[in-house]
Amino acid sequence: MRNKEIQKEIDNKYKYLRENGYNVIFLGLQGSQNYELDVYDKDYKSDIDTKAIVLPSFKDIVLNKKPISTTLVLDNNEHIDVKDIRIMFETFKKQNINFIEILFTQYNKINSEYADLMKLLLDNRELIAHFNYNQGLRCIAGMSMEKLKALQHPYPNLIDKIEKYGYDPKQLHHILRMNDFIKKFTSGKTYKECLIPDNKDYLIDIKKGILSCEEAVELANKTNAETKQIMQDNLLEQDEINQEVIYMLEDIQYQVLKRAIIKEIRG
């Protein structure tokens, strides 16, 4: 039932985007469900957040209009990140986990008119995820540091957690997750394996706030320092970029836009 309900929400969000004028070719789930860390009980309910790849119109391209890159916040506070294919493909090269993971989620919706090209993209997801090994390491460590900075910061969307626990348990669980991720990443495991942490039950408990503020802050700092050290110990002398991935992404982008424009012109 969990899988069906999640996919139903994905389908609904895809429909929502289409009804609001977006030419969507791919919608993928982002977040805890991809790491098997989602929770649905009286104390905690995981959101179903997504990222969408959309296409510009022929007119948008001719008039050189700014590519779409926005976040839609729905009535239930769930988010849909919407990005033009040109921006999304560039973002994949930056190796940010929050974007790369949509290539690995089992919950997605693909526009059937571009299914063959999206299949080519997904078939090469491991190559894309390892496009730049050093950048991947920097992104993992950078996300850990970002979560550490947010651990006790009274951001408007975190203030209730800060007032209740003295810290945000969700940020701590992300710090621990990044530590598990970088250990697997540097050991040569596939990206798909890296996404699923070994200590899932513990991380879910952490997310629910089982630690005191003092314990949480100490663990966060210690874990983040270890993640940073692992990054430094494993960085290559210089970035090694897979040029074949660049050629592949450029070709898929070209073929998608070519197909879309021909269809639009033919009416």
Buried (B, 14 or more C-beta within 10 A) or exposed (E): EEEEEBBEBBEEBBEBBBEEEBBBBBBBBBBBBBBEBBEEEEEBEBBBBBBBBBBBBBEBBEEEEEBBBEEBEBEEEBBBBBBBBBBBBBBBBBBBBBBBBBBBBEBBBBBEBBEEBBEBBBEBBEBBBBBBBBBBBBBBBBBBBBBBEBBBEEEEEBEEBBEEBBBBBBBBBBBBBBBBBBBBBBEEBBBBEBBBBEEBEEBBBBBBBEBEBEEBBEBBEEBBEBBBEBBEEBBEEEEEBBEEBEEBBEEBBEBBBEBBBEEEEEE
